[in-house]
Amino acid sequence: MELTVDEKLRKATKDLMRDRHAYVAAGTMLMGKTEIVDGIPTARTNGRDKQYGRQFIEELSVRELAGVVLHEAVHIMLRHIPRHRDLIKEDAQLANMAFDYADNAFIRSLPSYGVNFCLPDGHLYDPQFENMTVRQIYEILKQENENGGGGRGGQSFDEHDVTEMETLSDEQRADLDKRVTEAIQQSVILAGMNGIDVPRQIMDAATPKVDWKEVLAEFMDNTMRGKDEYTFSRFNRKRLMDDLYMPSVKSERVGDVIVAIDTSGSIRQEYLNEFFSYLSTLCEQTTPESVTVLWWDTEVRSKQVLTDNYDNLKTLLKPRGGGGTTVSCVSKYVIDNKINGECLIVLTDGYVEDNIKWNTRIPTLWISTRVTNFDVPSGTLVSIK
């Protein structure tokens, strides 16, 4: 007896849930809404919910459909939609391909691939992309396109819808991220109880991400403690909305905040704006004596010293540079020019030299916009994303 479309999807999901090696995605398989709809050619996810085209299901075997169900769950588990919205905006087709190459490489690495589940014929897969991140894959595909190459075999069999994700507030995105993390953690526990080795990328996904803003605030607070006093020369902005003119806290500081900005060209303007907007807020609160901004690539190209007016730092900045990347030049410049500071903040894309020479003893916080696995010689590393 031939299964109906609904029965086929239920059976595919049930068979997948019985496969111990698919337990790592069990939590995200079950989260969100799952719908069978007319009008879409294949399958689709928005980073939370899953939709399957009715005719698409009819054309697949149960085993292939199980592979597609797992495919959508892995997209959600690895947070492809919320984490890479910028790539989708830049080139949706390349971003979708990068998602699928990463997703399918993971699925094919599972020991039971081909038993209870498999991917439909013609799916996007290349051994070159095994163990690569989405962004690494995207950069390779982008470079191939720019060089007139491309033409890789295979095709995407699903869509990645960023529309709804763009309408969510920061709080709603944070709540979704928390729910995904909890679903992954449940999957990790289930897999562990059944003796399944959990891949490293899943363990990483199960670890709650650190908010760089919280880390920066705590870093500046800890390194710039001074003798606090209250002053009416600057009102407490948080109380002005209540029509209360309360004094703000002013601390006597020695030295300044040093901010070293990578100008090699790959830090997006939106990251710089967000970083300096938040830094302005923190400087208003901690009142450093000055903020020294160093613009660097293979060497420090220019220095700006800003004092007192921290309301909108980004409007005062004058970037210089744009060549390679050698972050060791920052430490050398600080030492050679005898720049004193309470703390040093390095904003970089993370594509730096392997053996960083960092001889300054100033407490350092490294904030990376892209690569998050490089070795920092001292201090703390956090991702801005």
Summary of the structure (lengths in Angstrom):
residues: 385
radius of gyration: 24.9
end to end distance: 50.7
largest distance: 82.5
contacts: 1179
relative contact order: 0.09
helix: 45%
strand: 17%
